[in-house]
Amino acid sequence: MTNVTINPITRLEGHGKIEIFLNNEGNVENVYFQVPELRGFEKFCEGRPVEEMPDITSRICGVCPEAHHMASTKALDAVFHVDPPPAAKKLRELFYNAFYVADHTTHFYILAGPDFVMGPNAPKAERNILGVIGKVGRDVGASVIKHRSDAMDVVAMIGGRRIHPTCGLPGGVSKPISETERARIEEIAKSEIEFAKFTLKLFDDLVLGNKEYANLIRSDIYTTQTYYMGLVDDQNRVNFYDGEVRVVDPQGNEFAKYSAAEYQQHLSEHVEPWTYLKYPYLKKVGWKGLVGGKDSGVYRATPLSRLNVAEGMATPLAQVEYKRMYETLGGKPVHATLATHWARLVELLYAAERMHELSREPEITSQNVRTIPTATPDEGVGIVEAPRGTLTHHYQTDEKGLVKKVNLIVGTTNNHAAISISIKQAAQGLIKKGNVSEGLLNMVEMAFRAYDPCFGCATHTLPGQMPLEVNIYNRQRMLLQSLRRP
Amino acid sequence: MSNPKAAIYWASSCGGCEIAMLELGMNLVDISKKVDIVFWPAALDFKYSDVEAMPNKSIDVSFFNGAIQTSENEHMAKLLREKSKILIAFGACAYGGGIPALANTTSREQIFTRVYKETPTTDNPDGIIPQTKSQVKEGELTIPEFYNTVRTLNQTVDVDYYVPGCPPVGEQVLAVMNTVVSGKLPPKGSVIGASDKSLCDECKRVKGERKIKKIMRTYQVLPDTEKCLLDQGVICMGPATRGGCGAQCLDANMPCRGCYGPVPGVLDQGAKMLSALASNFDSENEEEIQKIAEGVVDPIGTFYRYGLARSLLRRAKA
């Protein structure tokens, strides 16, 4: 048996490793995607004052600290049985949508976009943000940097810091915003809406108008049938900050709908000895290994998943784009992994529109942004949609509010099994009879980049190329061939 | 003269230090014209083997963020030390252990038990715990060893400079970059990219007498935004913490949690804060003092949140 190692796939929370084993015919026998890192938050947070959890757990991820901060803050509301004043809830949601605008912009233009804008086969020297700027123009490049930075300004205005926010408290947020700040946010939001519309148009022109890409999106290599998960509001529309978790089966029928407190009835996590990351799955379907389909509990929680579980978008322009996406791709649910990029842009438009709506709410500048909790703290679960998946924080405390137990199911982790499946499919589609196509490097990369910039951050950041290498070993693990991405 | 060669690496960290560098935006583009980046796994196509092949001391400066929590982290720290003229501990984790060093309040075994066996969603009837080497039917798979104790960078290799902060704030990152480019570095062992004074020195709040009768937790009070938080009974790490961040948490009406590490000349930030706080207790009566002190519900997690590995305590007894 021959062993192919791809090591390391760098990502923001550590490094990943892919081991590909070929059978005697030279076809792919099996693929192992390994995550070699662990921190131990579930243990070392014990004994901490629970109100400090938004500060501590934001350090799980420096790319999406806002998501951990918000899931944690919502868990605190539940732990202390306190309902924040309306302005506080709106400020949190505004903060959170601003974060989404920044995060989705980063992903499309810097991480994933180069594949589509420059093409999967473009020379790697061009397949980065600088190449994108060269193709779409310097003005557009400057606009990308400006719109990302403006959205981060809003995050800092409400959250207190650009990286690792500090505003979250049980029962509210630490400070209100002024009318001057509100007016600035409204101005930024208006511009973000235009920017999102421009981005969707760009995707139309460059991707959908190109037959090669359109075929790639629909190809079997990038199609996996799984369950889907995402937060929805009371009308089953996408919401990032609050609502109920809805799960649909591979046919698109509702399989489950649950509130944060009920998450344990629906999720379980499988452990393997060769990776530090667990595999969440749908408890009521069960763990059948790293396979898709209706009989396997593997689910996905991505931008595409959120659109698949929803019945629409809550803002008008995003709703039009939502309908157009499904009409173009042949109805719901869409199983094409690469369509996640399109779904992300629909969400970008929604986030910008939602920012704008919230910035115009009369009570958004209310000084009443805190309700001091009076109940004895005990236990609570907080759920938000992180850009990379449904994020669950669960805390139990003693009567003094010191943490006794913590459980976390983190954004990317939801997709751990599905990412492994997608990588295997890409490898199986490309490695035949011992011929490892050079295209494998980028095609495998594209399979996981659709899910998550945490795996893909390595790939297209300034001046960005993917540190991907395929080593082919024989059974004695002697190096036969080493390929670098072209 | 050719540009200085730089490397950027992350170990046990969240990635926030890398984002702090990317936040430089156009400034980063300018800096990249004056510095040749030879290794940056987050952004560039370079492999460990490329670094291994470099001559010793051929990298002018390496920025290392993250604590040392696995055998891979340690290997990379040693490798970059060997290859670099200057090694900089960048950010709270490399400097003091950061949040990951809170793992030193527990142990590897307790962490594994909690994560892989105990949590309510874990389904692990066979009690499987990840192993550094595993046999699968196709062959052997390996992952790095997870250490029982989290260490700082300088508890692992010799370090030249320290940049505090979780993460270091933008203007300080820029200042550090410009210092490195200019080549005008201070004496070895210096903390750079921060103030030489305490956070209180740059905090705009009005300081009173700090007579604390009762310690208040953040969720229990609506603090006055103009007055020192310690005057209002909220524990703020300002007196024991180095300035340089601009007191941004205080501007958001939240206390400092100490991410910029100890004030100059102090080794143990927690001990410094403890003594500062105790001297503010407003009582001469021992019983009363004891009662106020009970308001400090989590001394380790409060006073050593970002620096347990570097502190005199370092870790809980096994």
Chai-1 contact restraints between the chains, C-beta under 6 A:
chainA,res_idxA,chainB,res_idxB,connection_type,confidence,min_distance_angstrom,max_distance_angstrom,comment,restraint_id
A,M1,B,E138,contact,1.0,0.0,6.0,A-B,restraint_1
A,N3,B,G139,contact,1.0,0.0,6.0,A-B,restraint_2
A,T10,B,P41,contact,1.0,0.0,6.0,A-B,restraint_3
A,L12,B,G15,contact,1.0,0.0,6.0,A-B,restraint_4
A,F21,B,E138,contact,1.0,0.0,6.0,A-B,restraint_5
A,E29,B,E138,contact,1.0,0.0,6.0,A-B,restraint_6
A,N30,B,E138,contact,1.0,0.0,6.0,A-B,restraint_7
A,Y32,B,L141,contact,1.0,0.0,6.0,A-B,restraint_8
A,Q34,B,I143,contact,1.0,0.0,6.0,A-B,restraint_9
A,P36,B,I143,contact,1.0,0.0,6.0,A-B,restraint_10
A,P36,B,P144,contact,1.0,0.0,6.0,A-B,restraint_11
A,L38,B,F146,contact,1.0,0.0,6.0,A-B,restraint_12
A,R39,B,P100,contact,1.0,0.0,6.0,A-B,restraint_13
A,G40,B,A103,contact,1.0,0.0,6.0,A-B,restraint_14
A,G40,B,I111,contact,1.0,0.0,6.0,A-B,restraint_15
A,E42,B,R114,contact,1.0,0.0,6.0,A-B,restraint_16
A,E42,B,V115,contact,1.0,0.0,6.0,A-B,restraint_17
A,E42,B,T119,contact,1.0,0.0,6.0,A-B,restraint_18
A,K43,B,T106,contact,1.0,0.0,6.0,A-B,restraint_19
A,K43,B,Q110,contact,1.0,0.0,6.0,A-B,restraint_20
A,K43,B,I111,contact,1.0,0.0,6.0,A-B,restraint_21
A,K43,B,R114,contact,1.0,0.0,6.0,A-B,restraint_22
A,F44,B,L102,contact,1.0,0.0,6.0,A-B,restraint_23
A,F44,B,A103,contact,1.0,0.0,6.0,A-B,restraint_24
A,F44,B,T105,contact,1.0,0.0,6.0,A-B,restraint_25
A,F44,B,T106,contact,1.0,0.0,6.0,A-B,restraint_26
A,R48,B,D298,contact,1.0,0.0,6.0,A-B,restraint_27
A,R48,B,G301,contact,1.0,0.0,6.0,A-B,restraint_28
A,P49,B,V297,contact,1.0,0.0,6.0,A-B,restraint_29
A,P49,B,D298,contact,1.0,0.0,6.0,A-B,restraint_30
A,E51,B,T218,contact,1.0,0.0,6.0,A-B,restraint_31
A,E51,B,Y219,contact,1.0,0.0,6.0,A-B,restraint_32
A,D55,B,R257,contact,1.0,0.0,6.0,A-B,restraint_33
A,I56,B,I99,contact,1.0,0.0,6.0,A-B,restraint_34
A,R59,B,C14,contact,1.0,0.0,6.0,A-B,restraint_35
A,R59,B,I99,contact,1.0,0.0,6.0,A-B,restraint_36
A,C61,B,C14,contact,1.0,0.0,6.0,A-B,restraint_37
A,G62,B,C14,contact,1.0,0.0,6.0,A-B,restraint_38
A,G62,B,G15,contact,1.0,0.0,6.0,A-B,restraint_39
A,G62,B,G16,contact,1.0,0.0,6.0,A-B,restraint_40
A,G62,B,I19,contact,1.0,0.0,6.0,A-B,restraint_41
A,V63,B,G15,contact,1.0,0.0,6.0,A-B,restraint_42
A,I145,B,G25,contact,1.0,0.0,6.0,A-B,restraint_43
A,G160,B,A252,contact,1.0,0.0,6.0,A-B,restraint_44
A,R161,B,Q248,contact,1.0,0.0,6.0,A-B,restraint_45
A,I163,B,G16,contact,1.0,0.0,6.0,A-B,restraint_46
A,I163,B,I19,contact,1.0,0.0,6.0,A-B,restraint_47
A,I163,B,A20,contact,1.0,0.0,6.0,A-B,restraint_48
A,I163,B,P167,contact,1.0,0.0,6.0,A-B,restraint_49
A,T166,B,C249,contact,1.0,0.0,6.0,A-B,restraint_50
A,T166,B,A252,contact,1.0,0.0,6.0,A-B,restraint_51
A,T166,B,M254,contact,1.0,0.0,6.0,A-B,restraint_52
A,C167,B,A252,contact,1.0,0.0,6.0,A-B,restraint_53
A,L169,B,Y219,contact,1.0,0.0,6.0,A-B,restraint_54
A,P170,B,Y219,contact,1.0,0.0,6.0,A-B,restraint_55
A,S174,B,A252,contact,1.0,0.0,6.0,A-B,restraint_56
A,S174,B,N253,contact,1.0,0.0,6.0,A-B,restraint_57
A,S174,B,M254,contact,1.0,0.0,6.0,A-B,restraint_58
A,K175,B,A252,contact,1.0,0.0,6.0,A-B,restraint_59
A,K175,B,N253,contact,1.0,0.0,6.0,A-B,restraint_60
A,Q264,B,P120,contact,1.0,0.0,6.0,A-B,restraint_61
A,L267,B,T121,contact,1.0,0.0,6.0,A-B,restraint_62
A,S268,B,T121,contact,1.0,0.0,6.0,A-B,restraint_63
A,S268,B,D123,contact,1.0,0.0,6.0,A-B,restraint_64
A,E269,B,T121,contact,1.0,0.0,6.0,A-B,restraint_65
A,E269,B,T122,contact,1.0,0.0,6.0,A-B,restraint_66
A,V271,B,Y116,contact,1.0,0.0,6.0,A-B,restraint_67
A,V271,B,N124,contact,1.0,0.0,6.0,A-B,restraint_68
A,V271,B,I128,contact,1.0,0.0,6.0,A-B,restraint_69
A,P273,B,I128,contact,1.0,0.0,6.0,A-B,restraint_70
A,P273,B,P130,contact,1.0,0.0,6.0,A-B,restraint_71
A,P273,B,Q131,contact,1.0,0.0,6.0,A-B,restraint_72
A,P273,B,S134,contact,1.0,0.0,6.0,A-B,restraint_73
A,W274,B,S134,contact,1.0,0.0,6.0,A-B,restraint_74
A,W274,B,L141,contact,1.0,0.0,6.0,A-B,restraint_75
A,Y276,B,P130,contact,1.0,0.0,6.0,A-B,restraint_76
A,R370,B,L222,contact,1.0,0.0,6.0,A-B,restraint_77
A,N407,B,T119,contact,1.0,0.0,6.0,A-B,restraint_78
A,N407,B,P120,contact,1.0,0.0,6.0,A-B,restraint_79
A,C457,B,A42,contact,1.0,0.0,6.0,A-B,restraint_80
A,T461,B,A43,contact,1.0,0.0,6.0,A-B,restraint_81
A,G464,B,A43,contact,1.0,0.0,6.0,A-B,restraint_82
A,Q465,B,D45,contact,1.0,0.0,6.0,A-B,restraint_83
A,P467,B,P41,contact,1.0,0.0,6.0,A-B,restraint_84
A,P467,B,D45,contact,1.0,0.0,6.0,A-B,restraint_85
